[in-house]
Amino acid sequence: MVDQLNGTLFPDGPVEWLHAPNLRALAGRSTRFANTYTGSPLCAPGRASFMSGQLPRRTRVYDNAAEFASDIPTYAHHLRAAGYATTLSGKMHFVGPDQLHGFEERLTTDIYPADFGWTPDYDKPGERIDWWYHNLGSVKGAGVAEITNQLEYDDEVAFNAVRKVYDLGRRLEQRPWMLTVSFTHPHDPYVARQKYWDLYADCEHLSPQVAPIAYEDQDAHSQRLMDACDFRALDITEDDIRRSRRAYFANISYVDDKIGEVLEALRGTRQVDNTIIVFASDHGDMLGERGLWFKMNFFEGSARVPLMIAAPGLPAGRIDTPISTMDLTPTLCDLAGISLDRIAPWTDGETLVPLANGHERTSPVRIEYAAEGSVAPMVCLREGRWKYTRCAADRGQLFDIANDLNELTNLIDDPAYAETQTRLAAMAAEYWDLGAYDSEVRASQARRHVVYGALRNGAYYPWDFQPLQQASERYMRNHMDLNVLEESKRFPRGE
């Protein structure tokens, strides 16, 4: 899993101009879902939806500081209950004291805080919180560095994941296993190592396809996002935009290398043939399209993500039907032979196995957003060629994605599409009670503001995951037999 990877760059595996040989090779043997959408275009809500197969309104992970409750089953719980050893290396942005959510073992800490400090406040619309809100400093400061906070983290994630694959490859663990490897790149800041930066010196895709739209011509939510990102504070030039996109593409190549290290360990330990490999992201990045950056909206660059699955029983090829990252939990369970009757009550998704084998999908894709930059919950339906957005605070949106991929023509008031708009509006009304949803979000925010203020008063006990390093159980120690140790740690043995 990667972070903030724009799905329009993966229409059928990585676009041909990206330097991503490992992902390209994986795509060649994968079922590739070209129109995959996140459950919510923000880290913590999107990841909770991906793990549980539930929309944010059900998980109550509305934003990046909302607790992921321990009683919500995840794919890690389902697989663990079925006998799998479950391990996490990397980011999941779990908020709350439970930092495992079904994983038996976690190899790294997270890169982001686990407490309620980043809680938005619907009672203060338009308020900008400088110390944690996104700003365009990531764009203005784009360029080259050999080490950053983000690079340090992903180097650690890859190192621990590779070491775990080798441990599993020794066959000392008799159970089947599941490993989630979750990188933070290509998430901003847009800073890349020189060798990856150099790959894109002559890239022809450093300027957005859609030029910046003037603030007054943006839709209401996009205006709020521009305000939330404090767009007036910095003068963003064409060169800043090009450098940001170049670093972003470079970091796709960086994370491709890291994924390659994990896959090489899998190949070296002869575990490829019976291992299902999934590649996904939590949400996308607008990358300057329309003058917008990061995520937090339902436009294609933000809400659409890559998804590829290499698995026995799934034919390699491209699937264009819109699907959701929430479909991954029932899909993984289906591929692992776990009864979907047990999974069904706990998911808003559906298994992708029938779709991959030629059957039709009948339900629309649902997306929600209720975090910073919004003033009321926003919901979205993606069905066939249509994308329909609804929010109590804003004018609705209807786009024909098949003919308007850049979403420049809002058809919501066009009489020629009145029947489609009416049908999708009725469908949305069946799925969502926006008034009740709004009340639930406001109540959650209010509770968390009280709790966070109290817990930061006096001695502070962190919820952040603290990896346990048992050095006395590693390498050779005198409670071990050296001969047994050397034999057991070698794979292949006797060659």
Residue pairs with C-beta under 8 A, 6 or more apart in sequence:
1 50
1 90
1 180
1 181
1 182
1 183
1 279
1 280
1 281
1 282
2 182
2 183
2 185
2 186
2 255
2 279
2 280
2 281
3 43
3 91
3 182
3 183
3 184
3 185
3 186
3 187
3 281
3 282
4 43
4 186
4 187
4 188
4 281
4 282
4 283
4 284
4 285
4 294
4 295
5 186
5 252
5 281
5 284
5 285
5 305
5 306
6 284
6 285
6 286
6 287
6 301
6 304
6 305
7 35
7 36
7 37
7 281
7 284
7 300
7 304
7 305
7 306
7 307
8 284
8 300
8 301
8 304
8 405
9 15
9 18
9 252
9 306
10 32
10 34
10 305
10 306
10 308
11 34
12 27
12 32
12 34
12 318
13 23
13 24
13 26
13 27
13 28
13 30
13 32
13 308
14 20
14 23
14 24
14 27
14 252
17 203
17 204
17 205
18 249
18 252
18 253
19 196
19 199
19 200
19 252
19 253
19 256
20 252
20 253
20 256
21 256
21 260
22 256
22 257
22 259
22 260
22 263
23 256
23 259
23 279
23 308
26 259
26 263
26 277
26 279
26 308
26 310
27 308
28 316
29 310
29 316
30 277
30 279
30 308
30 309
30 310
30 314
30 316
31 308
31 309
31 310
31 311
31 314
31 315
31 316
31 317
31 319
31 352
31 356
32 307
32 308
32 316
32 317
32 318
32 319
33 307
33 308
33 309
33 319
33 321
33 323
33 352
34 318
34 319
34 320
35 304
35 320
35 321
35 322
35 323
35 382
36 280
36 304
36 305
36 306
36 307
36 322
36 323
36 324
36 325
37 303
37 304
37 305
37 322
37 323
37 324
37 325
37 365
37 367
37 382
38 46
38 49
38 50
38 281
38 282
38 283
38 284
38 303
38 304
38 305
38 324
38 325
38 367
39 45
39 46
39 48
39 49
39 50
39 54
39 55
39 56
39 324
39 325
39 326
39 348
39 366
39 367
39 368
40 46
40 49
40 55
40 56
40 283
40 367
40 368
40 369
40 371
41 283
41 284
41 295
41 296
41 297
41 298
41 302
41 303
41 367
41 369
42 63
42 64
42 283
42 295
42 296
42 369
42 371
43 64
43 93
43 112
43 282
43 283
44 61
44 63
44 64
44 65
44 66
44 68
44 93
44 94
44 95
45 56
45 59
45 61
45 62
45 63
45 64
45 66
45 368
45 369
45 370
45 371
46 282
46 283
46 325
47 92
47 93
47 94
47 282
48 54
48 56
48 59
48 61
48 68
48 72
49 55
49 56
49 59
49 61
49 324
49 325
49 326
50 280
50 282
50 325
50 326
50 328
50 329
51 74
51 75
51 76
51 92
51 101
51 102
51 329
52 58
52 59
52 72
52 73
52 74
52 75
52 326
52 329
52 346
52 347
53 75
53 326
53 327
53 328
53 329
53 330
53 343
53 346
53 347
53 348
53 349
54 72
54 326
54 346
54 347
54 348
55 326
55 348
55 366
55 368
56 62
56 368
56 369
56 370
57 368
57 377
57 432
57 437
57 440
58 348
59 68
59 69
59 72
60 66
60 67
60 69
60 440
60 444
61 67
61 68
61 95
62 370
62 371
62 377
62 441
62 444
62 445
63 118
63 119
63 120
63 370
63 371
63 372
64 93
64 95
64 112
64 118
64 371
64 372
65 95
65 115
65 116
65 117
65 118
65 119
65 120
65 448
65 452
66 95
66 119
66 444
66 448
67 95
67 96
67 116
67 448
68 94
68 95
68 96
68 98
68 101
69 96
69 98
70 96
70 98
70 101
72 101
72 346
73 102
73 346
74 101
74 102
74 329
75 102
75 178
75 328
75 329
75 332
75 333
76 86
76 88
76 100
76 101
76 102
76 103
76 178
76 180
77 101
77 102
78 102
78 329
78 332
78 333
78 338
78 342
78 343
79 86
79 102
79 178
79 332
79 333
79 336
79 338
80 86
80 102
80 103
80 104
82 336
82 337
82 338
83 175
83 176
84 175
84 176
84 177
84 178
84 336
85 104
85 105
85 168
85 173
85 175
85 176
85 177
85 178
86 102
86 103
86 104
86 105
86 177
86 178
86 180
87 103
87 104
87 105
87 106
87 107
87 164
87 177
87 178
87 179
87 180
88 100
88 103
88 105
88 106
88 107
88 179
88 180
88 182
89 106
89 107
89 108
89 157
89 160
89 161
89 164
89 179
89 180
89 181
89 182
90 108
90 153
90 154
90 157
90 161
90 180
90 181
90 182
90 183
90 184
91 110
91 111
91 112
91 153
91 157
91 182
91 183
91 184
92 101
92 110
92 180
92 182
93 110
93 112
94 100
94 101
94 110
94 114
94 465
95 114
95 115
95 116
95 463
96 114
96 463
97 114
97 463
99 106
99 110
99 114
99 463
99 464
99 465
100 106
100 465
103 180
106 465
106 467
107 160
107 161
107 164
107 467
108 153
108 156
108 157
108 160
108 465
108 467
109 464
109 465
109 466
109 467
110 464
110 465
111 149
111 150
111 153
111 184
113 464
114 462
114 463
114 464
114 465
115 452
115 455
115 462
115 463
116 448
116 449
116 451
116 452
116 455
117 132
117 452
117 456
118 132
119 445
119 448
119 449
119 452
120 371
120 372
120 374
120 445
121 127
121 445
121 449
122 375
122 376
122 438
122 441
122 442
122 445
123 442
123 445
123 446
125 375
126 224
126 227
128 227
128 228
128 230
130 230
133 228
133 229
133 230
133 372
134 228
134 229
134 293
134 294
134 296
134 372
135 229
135 230
135 233
135 234
136 229
136 230
136 231
136 233
136 234
136 236
136 293
137 189
137 234
138 188
138 189
138 190
138 244
138 293
139 188
139 190
139 234
139 236
139 240
139 241
139 244
139 288
139 293
140 234
140 236
140 240
141 189
141 190
141 191
142 189
142 190
142 191
142 240
142 243
142 244
142 246
142 247
143 190
143 191
143 197
143 243
143 247
144 191
144 192
144 193
144 194
144 197
144 247
145 151
145 191
145 192
145 193
146 193
146 194
148 189
148 191
150 184
150 185
150 187
150 189
150 191
151 185
151 191
151 193
151 254
153 184
154 183
154 184
154 185
154 254
154 255
154 258
155 258
157 181
157 182
157 183
157 184
157 258
158 181
158 183
158 258
158 261
158 262
161 179
161 181
161 261
161 262
162 261
162 262
162 265
164 179
165 179
165 262
165 265
165 266
165 269
165 271
166 265
166 268
166 269
166 491
167 173
168 177
168 179
168 269
168 271
169 265
169 266
169 268
169 269
169 270
169 271
169 491
170 269
170 488
170 489
170 490
170 491
171 491
172 488
176 336
178 332
181 259
181 262
183 255
183 258
183 259
185 251
185 252
185 254
185 255
186 248
186 249
186 251
186 252
186 254
186 255
186 285
187 285
188 244
188 248
188 285
188 293
188 294
190 243
190 244
190 245
190 247
190 248
190 251
191 247
192 246
192 247
192 250
192 251
192 254
193 250
193 254
196 250
196 251
196 253
196 254
197 246
197 247
197 250
199 249
199 250
199 253
200 206
200 246
200 249
200 250
203 246
203 249
205 245
205 249
206 241
206 242
206 245
206 246
207 238
207 241
207 242
207 245
208 241
208 245
208 287
208 288
208 289
208 290
209 289
209 406
210 289
210 290
210 406
210 408
211 291
212 288
212 290
212 291
213 222
213 290
213 291
215 223
215 226
215 231
218 226
218 290
218 291
219 394
219 395
219 397
219 410
220 393
220 394
220 395
221 297
221 373
221 374
221 378
221 391
221 394
222 290
222 292
222 297
224 373
224 374
224 375
225 292
225 296
225 297
225 373
226 291
226 292
228 296
228 372
228 373
229 293
229 294
231 291
241 288
244 287
244 288
244 293
245 287
245 288
248 285
248 287
259 279
263 272
263 277
266 272
266 275
269 491
270 492
274 312
276 309
276 310
276 311
276 312
276 332
276 335
276 336
277 309
277 310
277 311
278 307
278 308
278 309
278 310
278 328
278 332
279 306
279 307
279 308
279 309
280 305
280 306
280 307
280 308
280 325
280 328
281 305
281 306
282 305
282 325
283 295
283 302
283 303
283 305
284 295
284 300
284 301
284 302
284 303
284 304
284 305
285 293
285 294
285 295
285 301
285 302
286 292
286 293
286 294
286 295
286 297
286 299
286 301
286 302
287 293
287 301
289 299
289 301
289 406
290 299
292 299
292 301
292 302
294 302
295 302
295 303
296 302
296 369
296 371
296 372
296 373
296 374
297 303
297 369
297 373
298 367
298 369
298 378
298 380
298 387
298 389
298 397
299 407
300 401
300 405
300 406
300 407
303 367
303 380
305 325
307 323
307 325
307 328
309 331
309 352
309 356
310 316
311 335
313 335
313 353
313 357
314 335
314 353
314 356
314 357
315 356
315 357
319 355
319 356
321 355
321 360
321 361
322 361
322 364
322 365
322 382
322 383
322 384
323 352
323 355
323 361
323 365
324 348
324 349
324 365
324 366
324 367
325 349
326 347
326 348
326 349
327 349
327 350
327 351
327 352
328 349
328 352
329 343
329 346
329 347
329 349
330 340
330 343
330 344
330 347
330 349
330 350
330 351
331 349
331 351
331 352
331 353
333 339
333 340
333 342
333 343
333 351
334 340
334 351
334 353
335 353
340 351
348 366
350 361
350 363
355 361
364 381
364 382
364 383
364 427
365 381
365 382
365 383
366 379
366 380
366 381
366 431
367 379
367 380
367 381
367 382
368 377
368 378
368 379
368 380
369 377
369 378
369 379
369 380
370 376
370 377
370 378
370 437
370 441
374 391
374 393
375 393
376 391
376 392
376 393
376 434
376 438
377 391
377 392
377 432
377 434
377 437
377 438
377 441
378 389
378 390
378 391
378 394
379 389
379 390
379 391
379 428
379 431
379 432
379 434
379 437
380 387
380 388
380 389
380 390
381 387
381 388
381 424
381 427
381 428
381 431
382 388
382 401
383 424
383 427
385 400
385 401
385 402
385 403
386 398
386 399
386 400
386 401
386 420
386 424
387 397
387 398
387 399
387 401
387 407
388 396
388 397
388 398
388 421
388 424
388 425
388 428
389 396
389 397
389 398
390 396
390 425
390 428
390 432
390 434
391 434
392 434
392 435
392 438
395 410
395 412
396 412
396 421
396 425
397 407
397 410
397 412
398 410
398 411
398 412
398 414
398 417
398 420
398 421
398 424
399 407
399 409
399 410
399 411
400 409
400 411
400 417
401 407
411 417
411 420
411 421
412 421
455 461
476 482
476 485
487 493
